Amino acid sequence: MIRRMQDLEHTTLIEPALAGRISGRPIPLGFRLMDTLPRLGGLMAWAQSSLLGRESTPDFARR
């Protein structure tokens, strides 16, 4: 799920910006909100890492 979100960010923001095609496109609502409310970006990063990124720890790493 995290990888899908990263791919979406890349295809909708980074790729067009590097190609010079972003000048007339509106910025997505989520990114505009994070620009006006900086703590929202931190909350989203926490949610990605804590809620979506849950993985079980391998046995060798628990020692």
Buried (B, 14 or more C-beta within 10 A) or exposed (E): EEEEEEEEBEEBBEEBEEEEEBEEEEEEEEEEEBEEEEEEBEEBEEEBEEEEEEEEEEEEEEE
